[in-house]
Amino acid sequence: MKPSNYMQSQEQKQSRGLSDLTRRMFNRKSIELVQHEAQNLGLKRTMGKWNLLSLGIGCVIGAGIFVMVGEAAGSLAGPAVVLSFLFTAIACGLAGLCYAEMASVLPVSGSAYTYAYTTLGEFAAWALGTFLILEYGVAAATVAVGWSGYLVSFLADFGMIIPAYLTAPTGQSVIMADGSTVPALMNLPAFLGILGVAAFLIRGMNSSTTLNNIIVAVKLVVICAFIIMGAFYIDPANWTPFIPESQYVEGKGNVYGINGIFSAAALIFFAYMGFESVSTAAAEAKNPQKDMPFGMMGTLIVCTLLYMGLALVLTGVVNYKELIGSPAPLAIAADVMEMSWFKTLIKIGAIMGLTSVMLVLTYGMTRILF
């Protein structure tokens, strides 16, 4: 073969190879194929609409509601943080409608991975799938660390002290009670927490769903109890002005006023993270066409009402300026109401809340991997 012919042959092969690669990157699954695969996945359709609603609430309502509302109200929006929750819910609702429609048409476990595979192609699906695995995995680990902190604090109230070198990241220097400094071995409570929820998931969705329903019921009781009891201690003067006058703060820009409301909405958007986790249960929904929209939109409605109710009571009991920089705003309200015992109840609610968040995040990651 002449050199020129050989070079042409190699260029043709490279061109064909590049063309094949490009075609594979944008190769899409048909809706019919996905629906056919959904019928042969081997997962049992055992989850009704109320289980899906509980799943969504379990993931959305975590420790964020006990912490984030104070920062959003105190530093950004004042009592108008109630409007911030409303605006955020509307934004999430638009995304939720898209998720609900896609989940009902493509009732499989892959969530956005599958949706991208049928619309954008394999490469986009691979990228989204990778991001989702990282999102759920890192989020579950982060929540486990927060869960560990609440558990350690709760046990310490009853004299049960876990050594500091067993509650910090591996290798981090920690100061012991005698003043000595030692490297931490691991965050043992966080590890056991993830191990515990994984054990429930391994047992099957019936056990996991039952556990999640119980946990969700407990934390809803805690939140509703705060709203009901706090309503009797509201001082309407704390709501005046409802929208504080806008002012410039170094490092934060314009806070309060209209800008503050939308800045708070951007912050508390993270309090709604997880409502889309309902879509990962599409392959196990009894009637995905009806149950998935109910689970997602129901989650947003219930959580928004709870968030707004809690924010309204909190800013009515405590002046919003007292919430600036507070890591435990509900504890401040408990002091105002002279209910020191309620602090313990808040810790129980936070522990329960984070347990269900860990459970749902770990569940969602396994279904995306599947």
N, C-alpha and C positions, 0 to 999 in steps of 0.2 A: 504493500500500500504506500502510495506517495505521501510524503510528509504533510502536504496541503490537505489531502483527503483524510489523513489521520486526525489532523487538527479539527477539521470540520465535523468528523464523527464524534470526537470528544466534546466539542461545543454543543452538538445536538443532544448528546447524553446528559450533559449538565443542564441544558435547557429543559429537557424532559423531566429530569429530576427535580429541578426548581418548580416546574409546573405542577408536578405531582404533589410536592410539599405544600405549595400554595393551595391547591385544590383540597388537600386533607385538612389544612388549617381552617378552611371555611366550609368544610363538610358539615352538613346539618342533618339531624334526625327529624324524621317526619312526625307529626302529631299522632298519626295512626300507629307508628311503630312504638312510640313512647306509651301510648294507651294500651297497646298489646302487651308490652313488657310489664306494665303496672299490674296486669292480671296474673302474672306468673312470677312475682317476686318472692313468694313464700311468706310474706308478712300477713298476719291475721288482721282483718278489719274489725277491731274491737273498741275503737274510741268513738263515742258519740259527741254531739255538739257541746255538751256541758263539760266533758273531759277536755276537749280542745280549748274551751274558754278558760278552764282552770289551768291548763298548760301555759296559755299566754299570760294570764295574770301572775302565775308563779314565776315567770321569767322577768316580767316588766317591773313588778313591785319588789324591789330589794332594799338594801340599806340606803340607796339613793334618796328615797322619799324621806328618810330620817335625817339626812344630812344636806342634800342639794337644795331643798326648798329654803333652808335658812340662808345659804349663801346667795341664792338668786334674789330673795326678798331683801336681805340686809344690804347687799353691796350693789344691786343693780336696779331693781324695780320697785321696792317698797311693797305696800299692800297690793299694788297693781300686778304683782306676780301671778295673781289669779288669771289675768288676761293672757299672760305669757303661756300658761299651761293650755289655755284654750287655743291660742294660735298654733302652738306646737302640735296639739292634737289634730287640728285641721290639716296641717302639712303631712303628718304621719298618716292621717286618714286617706289622703290622696294616694300615697304609696301603698297603703293597706288595700285599697280597692284594686290596684294593679296586681298585688300579690294574690288576693283572693280570687280574682278572675283566672290568673295563670294556674293557681293551685287546683281550681275546679276543672279546668280543661286538661291539665297534666297532673293527675293525682299520683305522683311518685315522690320519693323521699329526697330527691336532689335539690329541692328549692331552686334558688337562682341559677345553680349549675345546669339543671335540666332546662330551665327556661331559656338560658343563653344558647344551649346546644341546639334547640329547635329554631332559634331566630337568628343568631349571630354566627354560629359555627363552633367547631371543636376547640379552636385556640382560645376564643373568648370564654368558652365554658371552662376550659382548663384553668385559665387565669382566675375566673370567679370562684371556681371550686377551691383553688389554693387559698385565695383570700378568705373564703368562708371557714375553711379548716383552721386557718390562723386566728381568725376572729373568735370562733367558738372556743378553740383551745386556749389561747392567751387569756380570753375573758374568764373562762372557768378557773384558770390558775389564779388570776388576780382576785376574783371573788372569793376563792378559797383562802387567800391571805387575809382578806377582810373578815371573813367568817372566823378565822383563827383568832384575830384580835378581839372580836366580840366575845368569843367563847372563853378566852383566857381572862378577860375582864370580868365576865359573869362568874366564873369559877372562883376568882380571887375574892369576890364579895362574900363567899361562903368559906373562905380560908383554904381553898385548894389552889396552891401555887404551882404553876408549871415552870420549871427552870427556863431562864431567858435563852440559854443556848439551844433549847428545843422549840423555840418559837420565832426564830429568825432565819434568814437565808443562809445557806451553807457557806462557811468561811467568813461571814460578817463578824466583826468584833463586837462582843456584848459585854456589858459590865455586870458582874455578879453582885449578890447582896453584900459580900465581904469587901467589895471594892476592886477585886481582881478583874482582869480582862482576859476573856477566853474566846476562841473562834467558835461560832455556832455550828452545830452539827447539821441541823435541818429544821424546817418548820413542820414539826411532827403533827400538830392538830390539822394543818392544811392538808397534809398528805393523807391523814386518816379520813378527813372529810371527803376528798375526792374518791378515795378507796371505798368509802361507805356508799356513796351514790352510785358508783360503778357496780357495786355488788347488787344493789336493787335493780339496776338496769339489766344485769345479767340474769336475774331471776325472771324477767319478763315484764311486759308493759302493764299487766294487770296489777302486779305488786307496786310498780313505780307510779302508776296512775293513782292508786289508793293513797300512797305516801304523799304525793304531791297535793291531792285533794285535802288531806288532813292539814298539811302545812299551810296551804292557802287559806283554809278556814281560820286557822289560828291567827295569822297575820292580819287578815281582814277584821277579825274581832278586835285586835289591838288598835288598828287604825280607826275603826268606827268608835271604839271606846274613847279614844282621844278626842275625836270630833264631837261626840255627844257630851262628854264631861266638860270639855273646853268651852263649849257653847255657853255655859252658865257663867264663865269668867271673862267673857268678851267685854272689853271697854271700847265703845264706838269711837272714842277720841283717838285711839291708835290707828284708825283708818283715815284720819284726817292729817294731811291731804292724802286722798286715795292714790293719786299719781303725783309723787313728789316732784318738785321743780328740778328741771335738768341742771346738772352741774358737771364741771370737768374735773376728773381725778387723774393724777399723774399715773401713767402705766395702764389705765383702763379706758381713757377717753371720756366721752360723755356718758354719764350714768343717770339713772332715774329719767323721768319724762318718757316720751315716746321711744327714744333711743334705748333707754334702759329696759323698757318692756321687751323689745325685740332682742336685745343682748341677753336678757334672762331666758327668752324663748330658745335662743341658740344653745345656752348652757344646759337647760333642762331637757333639751332634745335627747340627751343621753339617758335621761330617766325613762324614756320610752323604748330604749334599745331592747330588742328581744321579742317584740310583738310578731315579727316575721318568722320566729322560730316555730310558730304553729304550722307553717308551710312544710316543715320537715316531717310532719306527721301525716301528710296527705295519703301516703300508702297504707296507713292504718286507720283512716277515717271510715266509718261505716257508710256514710253518704257524702263524699267529698264535695259534690256540686253544691250542696246546701250547708253542710257542716263547716267547711273551711271559711266561707265568708262570715258565718255566724261567729266562729271562734276568733277570727282576726278583728273584725269590727267591734264585736262585743268586748274584747280585751281593751281596745282603745277607749270605748265609751265608759266602761266600768272604772278603768284606771284614771281617766280624766276627771270623772266625778269625784273620786277619792282624793286625787291630787288637789283639785280645786277646793274641796271641802276642808282638807287639812291646812292648805295655805291660808284660807280665809280665817279659820279659827286661830291658827298660829299667830298671824299678824294682828288679830284682834285681841289676843291675850297678852302678847309681848310687842312692844314698840319695835318696828323694823330695824331701828338703829342699834338695838341691843343684840341683833342677830349677826352683825357684821363679824366675819371671821370665826363664828362659833361652829365647832365640829359636831355639836349635839344640841340643835335648836329645840328639840322637843323636851330635852332635859331642863332647859331654861324655862319653858312654859310650865313644866311640872313643878318647878320651884315657886313660880308665881301663884300657881294653884294650890301650893302647899301640899303636894302629893309626892313625897319623896319615894314612896313605894312604886310610883308609876315609872321611875327610872329603870327599875328592875324589869318591869313589864316591857319597856321599850327595848331593852337588851334581848329579851326573849323573842320579841317580834322581829328584831334585826337578825338574830341567829336563825330563826325559822325562815325569814324572808330569803336570806342568803343560801340556805340549804336548798330551797326549791329552785333558786337561780342556778346553782351548781348542777342540780339534777337535770334541768331543762337544757342547759348549755351542753352538758356532756351527752345527753340524748341527741341533741341536734347534730353534734359533730359526728356521732356514730352513724347517723342516717345519711349524712352527706358523704362520708367515706364509703358507705354501702352503695 
